[in-house]
Amino acid sequence: MTADPERLATLQRRRAKREIELRFNALVLQGLLRGHVDSLESWQRREKDLQENPLSVSALGFRLIMRGKPLDELKTLEDLITDTSSLGIDRVRDIAPILKSAVSTLGAKIEQKGNPEEVRDLLRNLSEECEALLREFASGGKTFICSDVHLGHADSERETFMDFLGISKSGDTLILLGDILDFWIDAGSDAQMHEIIVAEWKDLHNRLLGAREEGVNVIYVPGNHDSFVFTLETEKHFDWSGTVLRHSTTLRGIKDAVSDYPLVSTADIIYPFLKLKYGTNELLLTHGHAHEWLWHLTDGSPELQDLEKHFLLTISSVLAHRYGRQLRHVFNIEDTVFAWVRRVQDVAIEITNQHLQAFKIAELRTLHGKRIFADELAEVFRDLCESTAADNAQKLVHQRALNKLKQYREVSDLKEVRQAIQTLLSTSVNASNYCFKDSAGLVSLVPSPFSELAVFKDFACGHFHAPRDEPPNYDSGCFFYQTRSCLQVNEDGAIVRPTIY
């Protein structure tokens, strides 16, 4: 299945118009700087020519330049305008207004400046900004990175995400950086939750398969809401995944329903870190939750050689997925002061609250009886989940969770997240990163030590739903709750945000 043709064509026209605008601005600014425009008067003489014939060499200020970069770029712009006619972009109807608007916008900025030196500084700054923005349309293969779509959730920007999948071309790489699918959906019943997850899984599989068949390299790095992708896909290749599936009827039901739609046939599944190299630069990618021990209660832990911890976390993960819908229900609130909680680390905190409380109660009970701890924990956890259905108990759960969430009102600092990740990679001597892939029908799961990933220059994650560019650290953003943002990495390692809406 491919993106909706009409919506994809609209996105392609939008991107083409943006490129035309930027290339035109770059040419105008180069011409002004070369043509000694340093005052309002000299600009006004040029402005008339630009409005009447914006693509003429004379208007752009290249009278004395017979060859070189400016004229090459002018030809590139002319070719682009010609090529985009196939998208339904018309010179008179679409391009002329874009160029006139660009001239008017530049004129307004110049008129705010007084002396010649201020005008020259303005033009130089604008030229540098324009060149930076043009990196989005650099030649060569590109890597597109997106996260936090939460397919199946009411606030998912699903259609824009599907449009985004269509902009990758043969030779490009598409990286899904976690929380694309979502296990923690609050549906009316377990059956409805199952139906939603299975439907979104199958649709995603078909779309990614189409991208791969068109020559796009697809990589899936699961996050905290879709860590179950790794569990389901690696069942026959990873003992821990098999254990969790054997004891979770919910996950088993999903696995059986999507058995003919393996995501590993459409994407390499790498968990929880991915390192890419661009020349001498190295970029580390991860969803952004792996350093939070709270989430190990549902996702398991990379420290698999710690048998006691591994045992407890396996039990915990089984229980969390068994009662996933009930846990998600705790924060599906559309009114009162709790509404904002749904967009913070809602599920993480509440699942942790429930787990820690269950562990504490079960431990106390076990000390005074002969029951096996795992059995006691399962019973306590079930009781805690089911108690949320009672109004009084639910209010207590909400209030406790809200108090816990106060510390998460502010989005985590990217430098701190990076540092926490580096510490995890450097100190987890028994931890492994996993690459699960299908090579010509041969499926393999290959582990590699965390220590191989500990050194990198640039860092990017998702998880926080807050797009940020703080070089060398980046937040990919999300396609969720009216936010539509992702990252693009060019062949030279330049990181930009592509035009997607």
N, C-alpha and C positions, 0 to 999 in steps of 0.2 A: 504494500500500500504506500502511496506517495502523498505528499502534502496536497492540499486543495489547490488545483491549478490557478484559479482566479486569485486566491489570497497570496500564493507564491509569486505570481506575476506582479501583484501590487507591491510586495516587498522588494522585488528586483527593480521595479521602476523607482521606488523610493531610494534605494541604494545607488542607482545610476544617477539620479538627480543630485544626490549628495556628492558624489564623486565629481560631477560636472561643476557644481558650485565651488568645491574646494580647489579643483585644478584651475578654474577661471580666477579665483581669488589669488592663487599663487602666482599666476602670470601677471595679473594687474600689479601686485605688490612688487614683483621683480622689476616690472617696467617702470614703476614710480621711483624705485630706489636707483635704477640705472639712469633714469631720465632727469634726475636732479629736481624732483618735485619736493620742495621744502617749505611751502607756504600755502595758505588757503587760496591765494590768487593763482599760483601755478597749478594747483589741483583743479580749480574750476575750469581752466582752459582744457585740461585733459578730460574732465568729467563729461563735457558735451560730446566729444568724439566717442567716448566709451558708451554713452547712452545710444548714440546713433548707429555705431558699427562696432560692437564690443569685441569682436574677434579679429579686427584688422591689426596688422603689425604696427601701423602708425598710431592707432589709438592706445595700444598697449605700451607704447614707448620704445619700440625696438627698431626705429628707423635706421640707425647706424649699425645694427647687428645683422650681418649677412649669414652667419651660421653660429652653431653652438647650442647650448642647453635650452635657452628660452624658445627658439624656433622649433627645436625638437619637441618640447612640451606643448607648443601650440598645435603641432601636427597630431600629437597624442590626443589632445582635447578634441580636435576636429574629427579624428577617427572614432573617438568615444561617442560623440554626438551622432555620427553616422550609424555606428553599430547599435545604439540604443533605439533607433527607429523601429527595430524589430520588436521592441517591448511596447510599442504604441506611444513613444515619446515624440512629440512634434516640436520642430524648431520654433514655430511661431507661438503655438498654444502653451507649451511647457518650458522651453529653454529660454526664450526671450525674457519672460517675467523673472526667471531665476537670476539671470545676469543683471538685469536692471535693478533688482532688489539688492544684489550684492554690491553694486556700485553705490546705491543710495545709502546702504548701511555703512560702507566705508566712508562715504562723504560726511555722514553725521559724526563719525568718530574724529575725522580730520578737523571738522569745524570747531570741535571742542578744544583743539590745541591752538596755542598762540604763536610762539616764536618758532623759527625754522628747525632748531635743534629738537624741540619737542615733537614736531611732525616727523622728523627723521627717526627718532627713537620709537615713536608709535608704529611707523611702517616696518621697522626692523623687528619689533616684538610681534606684530601681527603676522609677518612673513614666517617667523620661527614657529608660531602657533599653528599656522596653516600647514607647514611642512610636517609637523608632528601629527596632525590629524590625517594627513594624506597617507600615513603609514598603513591605515586600514586597507588601502587599495594598492598596496605594493604587489609587485609581481611575484610569482613563485607559489609553492604550496603553503597552505596556512593551517594552523591548528586552532580549532574552536573549542572553547571550554565553557560548559554550563553546569549548573547544579540547582538543587532545591526547586523542583517542579511540583513534587507531591501529587502526582497523577492520582485522581480519584477523590482528592480533597476539593471541597466546594470553592476554596479560594485559589485553586491552581489556575495559572494563566496558560491553560492547556493549548489553546489555538495558536497563541504567539509562539509557544515552544515548538509546535508542529511546523509552523512556518520557518522557524529557525533551522530545523533539521534540513530544510530544502536548500540552504545557501551553500552547503559544502559541495565541492566539486571533486572530480577524480583527482587523486593525488593529495587531497586534504586529509587531515586527521580530525576526528570528532571525539572529544573526551566528555563523558558524562560523569561529573564529579560528585555523585552521591545524592540521595533523596530524590531520585527521579521517580521511582515508584514509592509507595507508602504502605507499610503494613499496619501502621497505627491509625486506622480509619475508624471513626465512630459511626457505624451504620446501625440501622434499627435492630439487626439480628446478626448472628454469626453467618447465617446463610447469605445475607445481603453483603456483608463485608467480603466474604469469599467471592461472590459474584463480581464485585467492583474490582478487586485486586486481579482476579483472573482475566477479566475483560481488558484492563489496562496493560497487563503483562503481554497478552496476545497482540494487542494493537502495537505496542512498542516493538515487539519482536518483528512484526511485519515491516514496520517503517525502517528499523535499523537494517534489516535484511536487504531492503531496497537500496539503502545508502551504500552498503557494502558491495552490492552487485554493480553499483555505479562507480566503484573504484575508491570509495571513501574508507579510510582505516578507522574503525570504531573501537574505543576503549571505554570500559565501564569500571569506575572505581566506586563501589557501594559506600553509602553513608550510614548514619544511625537509623534512619527510617526505612532503608531498603537493604540492610545487612542480610536480611533473609534471602536475597538474591544469591549471595555467596554460599549460604547454607544449603539452599535447594540445588544449586548447580553442581556443587562439589560433593554431594552425598556419597557417591560411589568412589570418591578419590581421597576423602578426608574423614578420618574416624570420628572426629568431633562432630562434624556435620551429620554423619549417619546416626550418631547417638541422639542428637537433638531431634532429628526427624522421626526416629522410632518412638519417641515419647511425646510427640506433639501432634495430635490429630488435626489441628488447624493447619499446620504447615504441610502435613502429609496430604491433606485434601487439596491444597493449592498445587503441590508438586504433581499429584496425579492428573490434575486438570490441565496443567501446562506442559506435560511430558513431551508433547509433540512440538513444542515451541521453545526449545533450548536457547537461551540468550547467548550461550557460548558459541553458537553457530553464527551469530551476528556480530559479536564483539569479543575482544580479549577482556577477561574479568581479572582485574588486578586489585588486591586488597591488602592493607589499607593505604599504601603509598605508591606513588608513581613518580619516577625521576626521568626527566627528558633532557637531552643535550642539544644545544644550539651553538655549534662552534666550540668556543672555550667556556661558554656559559651553561650552567646547570639549573634547571627549574624543578623544584619539588612540589608535587601536587598531592593533596589529600582532602577529604571532605571537611575535616576540621574538628572532629570529635574524638579521635583516637587517643588523645592524651588525657581525656576525661575518664577517670576510673569508674565514674558513675555508670557510664554506658557499657562497661564490661559486663555488667549484670545482665544485659540483654544480648550483647553481641559475642560474649565470650572474651577470652583474653589471649594475647599472643604468647604469654609466658606458659606454654603448654607443659614444660618440664616440671613446673611446680604442681605436683599431683593433687595436693589438698585444695589449692586454689582452683585448679582446673575442674575438680569434682564439684565444688560448690557453685562455680560459675556455670557449669553445664546444667545443673539442677535449676539454677536461677533463670537461665535462658529458656529452658523448656517451659517453666511456669509463666514467664513473661509472654511468650508467644501463645501459650494456651489461653491466657486471659487478656490478650491484646485489646480486644474490642472494649472490654469493661474498663481497662486502664485509660484508653483514649476517651471514653465517655466522660471521665471526670472533668475534662476541660472543654467539652464541646458546648460552650455557653454563649449565647448570642446577646445577653443583656447584662446589666449590673456591672460592678467594677471588675468582674472577672473576665470580661470580654478581651481585654488587651493581652491577657495571659496566653491566649491561643497562638500569639505570634512571637512568643519568646521561647525559652527552652522548656516549654510546657511538659511535654511527655517525659523528657529526661528527668526532671525533678520529681514528678509524681511517681513514675515507675521506681525511682530510687527510694522515695519515701516508703512506698509499699513494700519493696524488697527488704529494706533495712528493718522496718517494723516487723516483718514476717520472720526474718532471721533472729531478731531479738526474742520474740515470743517463743519461737520454736526451740531456741537454745535453752530457755528457761524451763520449758516443758520437758525437754529431753533429760535435763539434769535430775528431774524428780520422777522419771519413769523409765521404762525399758523400751520405748518405741524407737525405731530407727529415725535418725534426724531427717533424712530425706522425706520419709512419710509424714512426719510431723510438719515439716516445712510446707509440703504440698497442701495439707489440710488448712494450715493457718493462712497461706496465701489465697486459697480459694475463698475462705471466709472474709478476708479483707476486701477482695475484689467484689464479692457479692454484697457486702455491706454498703457499697456506694449506691445501691438502688434505694436504700432507705433515706428519706429526706433528712432526718436529723444527723445521721452518720455522714451523709454527703456534705452537709454544711460544714461539719468538722473537718472533713478531708479537704474541702475547698479552702477553708481558712488556714489550715496548716500549710497547704501548698502555696498559698498566696504569701504567707510570711516567709517561706523559704525562697520564693521567687524575687523578693525585694532586691537581693544582691545581683539579680540578672537583668535589672531594668536597663542598665547600660550595656551596649554591645562590647564584647571583649576586644581589647586592644590587639591589633594584628602583630605587633612586636612581641607581646606576651605569648600569644598563641604560637608564633614561630619558635620562641625560646623553649616553650614547653614541649613542642614537637622534637626539637633538636636534643633536648635532655632525654626524652623517651628513646629516641633512636640511638643515642650514645650509651645509655645505661642498661637497656634491655638486652642483655647478652644472650639470652635463650630465645629471643623473639624472632619470628620469621615474617617476611612479606611473601605474598603468594601471587603467582601469575597462572591463571587458568585459561587455556586457549585450545582452539581446535585448528590443527594444521592438516589440511587435506584429509579430514576424517579421523585423524589421530588426536584424541583429547588427552591433555596432560596437565598436571598440577605441579608447578615447579616452585619450591621455596627458595628464598634468599635471605641472608641475615640483615637485620636492621642496620647494622654497622656500615653496610655498603651505601646507605642512603643518608648518612649523617652530615655529609659535607655538600652544600649547595649554595648558590648565589641568590636566585630569586625564589620566592615562596608564594603559593596561591592556594586558597581554600574557599569553601562555601560555608554552609552550616548556619551563618548568622543572619542571612537575608538582608545584608547591608553592603551593597556594592561600594568598594573603596579602592582607590589607587594611591598607595603610599610606598613607592618604590624603595627597597626591592620587594615589598610585601603587597599582596593584592587579595581582595575579597571578590570572588567571581560574581556575587550577586545572586539573583534568583529569577524564576518565572512564577511569582507567587504574590497574591494580594496586591495587585496594581503595580508591582515592580517587575520590569522586564530588562534584565541586564546580564551580560556574559562577557567573556574575554576572548581575545584573538591573539595568537602568537605567530609572528612572521618567521621566515626562514632565518633571519639574522638575530632572532631572539627578542625583537621589539614587541612589547605587550601593549595592546590597545583595546578599546571597546568598540565593537562593530555596530553599524547602524542596523537595527533589527525591528524598529517600529516607528 
